[in-house]
Amino acid sequence: MVSKYYGGFFNIEKPSQKLCYHSNLVLLSNGRACISLIIKKLKIKKIYLPHYCCEEIKKLFYIKKIKIIFYKINEKLEIDDEFNIQKDDYILWINYFNLKKEYFNKILKKKYKHNIILDNTHSFFEKENKSQIYFCSARKFFGVPDGAYVNIPNLNIKINNKTNPNLRFDHLYAEYENKKDRYEKFIKNEKKFSNQIYTANEYSKYLLKSINYELAAKQRIKNYHTAHNLLGKINKCKFSLKIKQNCVPFCYPLVLKKNIRKILWKNNIFIPYFWKNINKKAKIENLLLNNLHPIPIDQRYNEKEIYKICNIILRIK
Protein backbone atom coordinates (compact mmCIF):
# COMPACT_ATOMS: atom_id res chain seq x y z
CA MET A 1 0.00 0.00 0.00
CA VAL A 2 1.36 3.40 -1.03
CA SER A 3 1.45 5.90 1.83
CA LYS A 4 -0.14 9.33 1.43
CA TYR A 5 1.95 12.04 -0.24
CA TYR A 6 2.22 15.59 1.10
CA GLY A 7 3.07 18.69 -0.92
CA GLY A 8 3.96 18.78 -4.61
CA PHE A 9 1.47 19.31 -7.45
CA PHE A 10 -2.27 19.22 -6.98
CA ASN A 11 -4.50 16.31 -7.96
CA ILE A 12 -7.95 16.90 -9.43
CA GLU A 13 -10.33 18.30 -6.81
CA LYS A 14 -12.46 15.64 -5.16
CA PRO A 15 -16.22 15.97 -5.53
CA SER A 16 -18.23 17.62 -2.78
CA GLN A 17 -20.75 14.77 -2.59
CA LYS A 18 -20.19 11.04 -2.31
CA LEU A 19 -23.02 9.88 -4.57
CA CYS A 20 -24.24 10.63 -8.09
CA TYR A 21 -27.85 11.70 -8.68
CA HIS A 22 -28.83 8.18 -9.79
CA SER A 23 -26.55 6.35 -7.38
CA ASN A 24 -28.83 3.29 -7.31
CA LEU A 25 -28.60 2.72 -11.07
CA VAL A 26 -25.89 1.17 -13.25
CA LEU A 27 -23.62 3.85 -14.72
CA LEU A 28 -22.44 3.10 -18.27
CA SER A 29 -20.75 5.13 -20.99
CA ASN A 30 -23.70 6.11 -23.21
CA GLY A 31 -27.31 5.38 -24.07
CA ARG A 32 -26.49 2.71 -26.62
CA ALA A 33 -24.45 0.85 -24.01
CA CYS A 34 -27.56 0.91 -21.80
CA ILE A 35 -29.72 -0.47 -24.60
CA SER A 36 -27.12 -3.16 -25.38
CA LEU A 37 -27.26 -4.26 -21.74
CA ILE A 38 -31.07 -4.30 -21.83
CA ILE A 39 -31.01 -6.43 -24.99
CA LYS A 40 -28.52 -8.81 -23.41
CA LYS A 41 -30.56 -9.17 -20.23
CA LEU A 42 -34.01 -9.48 -21.83
CA LYS A 43 -32.90 -11.46 -24.90
CA ILE A 44 -35.13 -9.26 -27.06
CA LYS A 45 -36.28 -10.78 -30.35
CA LYS A 46 -38.78 -8.13 -31.46
CA ILE A 47 -38.96 -4.45 -30.60
CA TYR A 48 -41.54 -1.74 -31.35
CA LEU A 49 -39.76 1.54 -32.04
CA PRO A 50 -41.14 5.02 -32.75
CA HIS A 51 -40.31 6.52 -36.14
CA TYR A 52 -39.49 9.63 -34.14
CA CYS A 53 -36.29 8.53 -32.46
CA CYS A 54 -32.52 8.69 -32.76
CA GLU A 55 -31.04 7.01 -35.83
CA GLU A 56 -28.34 5.35 -33.72
CA ILE A 57 -30.99 3.49 -31.72
CA LYS A 58 -32.49 2.12 -34.93
CA LYS A 59 -29.05 1.05 -36.17
CA LEU A 60 -28.31 -0.73 -32.89
CA PHE A 61 -31.36 -2.97 -33.15
CA TYR A 62 -30.57 -3.65 -36.83
CA ILE A 63 -27.01 -4.65 -35.92
CA LYS A 64 -28.31 -6.95 -33.18
CA LYS A 65 -30.60 -8.55 -35.82
CA ILE A 66 -33.71 -7.82 -33.79
CA LYS A 67 -37.00 -7.56 -35.65
CA ILE A 68 -38.21 -3.95 -35.64
CA ILE A 69 -41.81 -2.78 -35.93
CA PHE A 70 -42.02 0.99 -36.28
CA TYR A 71 -44.96 2.91 -34.89
CA LYS A 72 -46.24 6.44 -35.42
CA ILE A 73 -47.10 9.15 -32.92
CA ASN A 74 -49.80 11.79 -33.16
CA GLU A 75 -49.68 15.55 -32.65
CA LYS A 76 -49.92 15.04 -28.90
CA LEU A 77 -46.71 12.96 -28.98
CA GLU A 78 -48.73 9.86 -28.14
CA ILE A 79 -48.85 6.47 -29.87
CA ASP A 80 -51.02 6.60 -33.00
CA ASP A 81 -50.86 2.90 -33.91
CA GLU A 82 -52.58 -0.15 -32.47
CA PHE A 83 -50.56 -3.30 -31.89
CA ASN A 84 -50.72 -6.37 -29.75
CA ILE A 85 -47.58 -6.84 -27.69
CA GLN A 86 -46.82 -10.52 -27.08
CA LYS A 87 -45.16 -11.89 -23.96
CA ASP A 88 -41.60 -11.71 -25.33
CA ASP A 89 -42.04 -8.48 -27.33
CA TYR A 90 -40.99 -5.06 -26.09
CA ILE A 91 -41.90 -1.50 -26.93
CA LEU A 92 -39.50 1.41 -26.52
CA TRP A 93 -41.16 4.65 -25.51
CA ILE A 94 -39.51 8.09 -25.33
CA ASN A 95 -40.70 10.61 -22.77
CA TYR A 96 -40.39 13.42 -25.30
CA PHE A 97 -38.95 16.62 -23.81
CA ASN A 98 -40.06 15.27 -20.38
CA LEU A 99 -43.61 16.39 -21.21
CA LYS A 100 -45.25 12.95 -21.45
CA LYS A 101 -44.63 11.46 -18.00
CA GLU A 102 -48.31 11.52 -17.06
CA TYR A 103 -49.28 9.79 -20.33
CA PHE A 104 -46.70 7.10 -19.65
CA ASN A 105 -47.83 6.49 -16.06
CA LYS A 106 -51.59 6.57 -16.63
CA ILE A 107 -51.80 4.76 -19.96
CA LEU A 108 -48.69 3.08 -21.33
CA LYS A 109 -47.37 1.62 -18.09
CA LYS A 110 -50.74 0.09 -17.26
CA LYS A 111 -51.26 -1.20 -20.79
CA TYR A 112 -47.83 -2.72 -21.48
CA LYS A 113 -46.65 -3.35 -17.90
CA HIS A 114 -43.21 -5.04 -17.91
CA ASN A 115 -42.94 -5.07 -21.70
CA ILE A 116 -42.13 -1.39 -22.07
CA ILE A 117 -38.66 0.16 -22.06
CA LEU A 118 -38.70 3.80 -21.01
CA ASP A 119 -36.23 6.07 -22.78
CA ASN A 120 -35.63 8.97 -20.39
CA THR A 121 -32.95 10.62 -22.52
CA HIS A 122 -34.96 13.86 -22.26
CA SER A 123 -35.81 13.26 -18.61
CA PHE A 124 -32.61 12.97 -16.60
CA PHE A 125 -34.13 14.10 -13.29
CA GLU A 126 -36.98 11.57 -13.28
CA LYS A 127 -36.55 8.75 -10.77
CA GLU A 128 -38.65 5.77 -11.77
CA ASN A 129 -39.84 2.75 -9.84
CA LYS A 130 -37.19 0.04 -9.49
CA SER A 131 -39.48 -2.37 -11.34
CA GLN A 132 -39.34 -0.19 -14.47
CA ILE A 133 -36.83 -0.83 -17.27
CA TYR A 134 -35.42 2.57 -18.20
CA PHE A 135 -32.31 4.56 -19.02
CA CYS A 136 -31.27 8.21 -19.12
CA SER A 137 -28.28 10.21 -20.31
CA ALA A 138 -26.13 12.55 -18.25
CA ARG A 139 -24.40 13.81 -21.42
CA LYS A 140 -27.65 15.33 -22.69
CA PHE A 141 -27.91 17.51 -19.57
CA PHE A 142 -24.36 18.19 -18.38
CA GLY A 143 -20.86 18.76 -19.71
CA VAL A 144 -19.37 15.35 -19.00
CA PRO A 145 -17.23 13.14 -21.29
CA ASP A 146 -19.63 10.21 -21.01
CA GLY A 147 -22.27 8.84 -18.69
CA ALA A 148 -25.69 7.18 -18.92
CA TYR A 149 -27.74 5.36 -16.30
CA VAL A 150 -29.79 2.20 -16.72
CA ASN A 151 -32.17 0.26 -14.50
CA ILE A 152 -32.99 -3.38 -15.24
CA PRO A 153 -34.98 -5.23 -12.58
CA ASN A 154 -33.28 -8.37 -11.26
CA LEU A 155 -30.09 -7.66 -13.20
CA ASN A 156 -27.72 -10.58 -12.69
CA ILE A 157 -25.23 -9.86 -15.46
CA LYS A 158 -21.72 -9.06 -14.34
CA ILE A 159 -20.50 -5.75 -15.77
CA ASN A 160 -16.77 -5.21 -16.04
CA ASN A 161 -15.12 -1.87 -15.34
CA LYS A 162 -13.74 -1.44 -18.86
CA THR A 163 -14.10 2.11 -20.18
CA ASN A 164 -14.15 3.38 -23.75
CA PRO A 165 -10.44 3.93 -24.57
CA ASN A 166 -11.18 6.10 -27.63
CA LEU A 167 -12.98 9.01 -25.97
CA ARG A 168 -11.41 12.46 -25.83
CA PHE A 169 -12.48 15.39 -23.69
CA ASP A 170 -10.93 18.37 -25.50
CA HIS A 171 -14.27 19.65 -26.85
CA LEU A 172 -15.42 20.16 -23.25
CA TYR A 173 -12.53 22.53 -22.55
CA ALA A 174 -12.81 24.56 -25.74
CA GLU A 175 -15.18 27.25 -24.43
CA TYR A 176 -13.14 30.11 -25.84
CA GLU A 177 -12.23 28.49 -29.15
CA ASN A 178 -13.86 29.14 -32.49
CA LYS A 179 -17.38 27.65 -32.55
CA LYS A 180 -16.62 25.72 -35.74
CA ASP A 181 -13.52 24.14 -34.21
CA ARG A 182 -15.44 23.19 -31.07
CA TYR A 183 -18.23 21.62 -33.09
CA GLU A 184 -15.78 19.63 -35.20
CA LYS A 185 -14.15 18.29 -32.02
CA PHE A 186 -17.58 17.41 -30.64
CA ILE A 187 -18.61 15.51 -33.79
CA LYS A 188 -15.26 13.71 -33.91
CA ASN A 189 -15.71 12.58 -30.32
CA GLU A 190 -19.34 11.53 -30.89
CA LYS A 191 -18.16 9.06 -33.52
CA LYS A 192 -16.00 7.36 -30.90
CA PHE A 193 -19.01 6.21 -28.90
CA SER A 194 -20.07 2.64 -29.60
CA ASN A 195 -22.63 -0.03 -28.77
CA GLN A 196 -20.18 -1.79 -26.44
CA ILE A 197 -21.15 -2.11 -22.79
CA TYR A 198 -18.50 0.21 -21.41
CA THR A 199 -18.75 1.78 -17.97
CA ALA A 200 -18.35 5.54 -17.56
CA ASN A 201 -14.76 6.72 -17.15
CA GLU A 202 -13.42 7.85 -13.80
CA TYR A 203 -13.31 11.54 -14.73
CA SER A 204 -17.01 11.48 -15.62
CA LYS A 205 -17.77 9.86 -12.27
CA TYR A 206 -15.88 12.67 -10.52
CA LEU A 207 -17.78 15.33 -12.43
CA LEU A 208 -21.15 13.67 -11.83
CA LYS A 209 -20.50 13.84 -8.09
CA SER A 210 -19.61 17.54 -8.34
CA ILE A 211 -22.76 18.88 -9.99
CA ASN A 212 -25.25 20.96 -8.04
CA TYR A 213 -28.31 19.11 -9.31
CA GLU A 214 -30.82 21.11 -7.30
CA LEU A 215 -29.55 24.39 -8.73
CA ALA A 216 -29.47 23.00 -12.28
CA ALA A 217 -33.05 21.73 -12.00
CA LYS A 218 -34.36 25.04 -10.63
CA GLN A 219 -32.65 27.04 -13.40
CA ARG A 220 -34.06 24.79 -16.13
CA ILE A 221 -37.59 25.13 -14.75
CA LYS A 222 -37.26 28.91 -14.42
CA ASN A 223 -35.86 29.25 -17.94
CA TYR A 224 -38.61 27.06 -19.39
CA HIS A 225 -41.32 29.26 -17.89
CA THR A 226 -39.55 32.39 -19.15
CA ALA A 227 -39.34 30.98 -22.67
CA HIS A 228 -42.98 29.86 -22.62
CA ASN A 229 -44.19 33.25 -21.41
CA LEU A 230 -42.42 34.89 -24.35
CA LEU A 231 -42.91 32.28 -27.09
CA GLY A 232 -46.12 30.52 -26.09
CA LYS A 233 -48.24 32.85 -28.22
CA ILE A 234 -46.41 31.85 -31.43
CA ASN A 235 -45.99 28.15 -30.61
CA LYS A 236 -48.02 25.99 -33.03
CA CYS A 237 -47.56 22.70 -31.17
CA LYS A 238 -50.61 20.53 -30.45
CA PHE A 239 -49.18 18.85 -27.36
CA SER A 240 -49.43 20.29 -23.87
CA LEU A 241 -46.58 22.53 -22.75
CA LYS A 242 -47.66 22.59 -19.12
CA ILE A 243 -45.17 21.04 -16.73
CA LYS A 244 -45.99 19.54 -13.36
CA GLN A 245 -44.32 20.83 -10.22
CA ASN A 246 -40.73 19.57 -9.99
CA CYS A 247 -40.79 18.40 -13.61
CA VAL A 248 -37.43 19.39 -15.11
CA PRO A 249 -37.72 20.02 -18.87
CA PHE A 250 -35.12 19.11 -21.47
CA CYS A 251 -35.70 22.15 -23.71
CA TYR A 252 -38.53 24.44 -24.83
CA PRO A 253 -40.07 22.70 -27.87
CA LEU A 254 -41.10 25.51 -30.20
CA VAL A 255 -43.14 24.50 -33.26
CA LEU A 256 -43.32 27.10 -36.03
CA LYS A 257 -44.85 27.19 -39.50
CA LYS A 258 -41.39 27.18 -41.03
CA ASN A 259 -37.86 26.09 -40.23
CA ILE A 260 -35.79 29.05 -38.98
CA ARG A 261 -32.67 27.11 -37.90
CA LYS A 262 -30.32 28.68 -40.43
CA ILE A 263 -31.25 32.17 -39.30
CA LEU A 264 -30.80 31.17 -35.67
CA TRP A 265 -27.41 29.62 -36.41
CA LYS A 266 -26.28 32.95 -37.89
CA ASN A 267 -27.22 34.51 -34.55
CA ASN A 268 -25.11 31.93 -32.65
CA ILE A 269 -28.19 30.02 -31.47
CA PHE A 270 -27.56 26.39 -32.29
CA ILE A 271 -30.73 24.34 -32.62
CA PRO A 272 -30.39 20.61 -33.43
CA TYR A 273 -32.71 18.39 -35.46
CA PHE A 274 -34.77 15.70 -33.72
CA TRP A 275 -34.22 13.36 -35.63
CA LYS A 276 -33.06 12.88 -39.20
CA ASN A 277 -33.72 9.93 -41.57
CA ILE A 278 -37.38 9.57 -40.64
CA ASN A 279 -39.69 7.57 -42.92
CA LYS A 280 -41.32 10.04 -45.33
CA LYS A 281 -44.72 8.41 -44.78
CA ALA A 282 -44.62 9.42 -41.11
CA LYS A 283 -46.34 12.79 -41.54
CA ILE A 284 -46.33 14.09 -37.96
CA GLU A 285 -42.78 12.94 -37.35
CA ASN A 286 -41.49 14.80 -40.41
CA LEU A 287 -43.38 17.92 -39.38
CA LEU A 288 -41.66 17.74 -36.00
CA LEU A 289 -38.29 17.07 -37.62
CA ASN A 290 -38.44 20.26 -39.67
CA ASN A 291 -40.59 22.67 -37.68
CA LEU A 292 -39.90 21.79 -34.04
CA HIS A 293 -37.10 23.95 -32.66
CA PRO A 294 -35.72 22.68 -29.32
CA ILE A 295 -34.83 25.98 -27.68
CA PRO A 296 -32.05 25.66 -25.07
CA ILE A 297 -33.21 26.51 -21.54
CA ASP A 298 -30.58 24.67 -19.53
CA GLN A 299 -28.63 25.73 -16.46
CA ARG A 300 -25.89 27.47 -18.47
CA TYR A 301 -28.21 30.42 -19.13
CA ASN A 302 -29.81 33.06 -16.94
CA GLU A 303 -33.08 34.90 -17.46
CA LYS A 304 -31.43 37.74 -19.40
CA GLU A 305 -29.97 35.27 -21.90
CA ILE A 306 -33.30 33.48 -22.37
CA TYR A 307 -34.90 36.87 -23.09
CA LYS A 308 -32.19 37.53 -25.68
CA ILE A 309 -32.77 34.19 -27.44
CA CYS A 310 -36.54 34.62 -27.43
CA ASN A 311 -36.44 38.19 -28.71
CA ILE A 312 -34.30 37.13 -31.65
CA ILE A 313 -36.87 34.42 -32.46
CA LEU A 314 -39.76 36.88 -32.20
CA ARG A 315 -38.04 39.22 -34.67
CA ILE A 316 -37.54 36.54 -37.34
CA LYS A 317 -40.53 34.24 -36.93
Sequence and secondary structure as in RCSB ss.txt:
>XXXX:A:sequence
MVSKYYGGFFNIEKPSQKLCYHSNLVLLSNGRACISLIIKKLKIKKIYLPHYCCEEIKKLFYIKKIKIIFYKINE
KLEIDDEFNIQKDDYILWINYFNLKKEYFNKILKKKYKHNIILDNTHSFFEKENKSQIYFCSARKFFGVPDGAYV
NIPNLNIKINNKTNPNLRFDHLYAEYENKKDRYEKFIKNEKKFSNQIYTANEYSKYLLKSINYELAAKQRIKNYH
TAHNLLGKINKCKFSLKIKQNCVPFCYPLVLKKNIRKILWKNNIFIPYFWKNINKKAKIENLLLNNLHPIPIDQR
YNEKEIYKICNIILRIK
>XXXX:A:secstr
      SSS      SSSS TTTTSEEESSHHHHHHHHHHHHT SEEEEESSS HHHHHHHHHTT EEEEE B T
TSSB       TTEEEEEE GGG  HHHIIIIIHHHHGGGEEEE TT TT    TTSEEEEESTTTS  SS EEE
E TT        B TT   GGGG TTS HHHHHHHHHHHHTT  SS  B  HHHHHHHTT  HHHHHHHHHHHHH
HHHHHHGGG    S     TT   S EEEE SS  HHHHHHTT     S SS  TT HHHHHHHHHEEEE  STT
  HHHHHHHHHHHHHH 
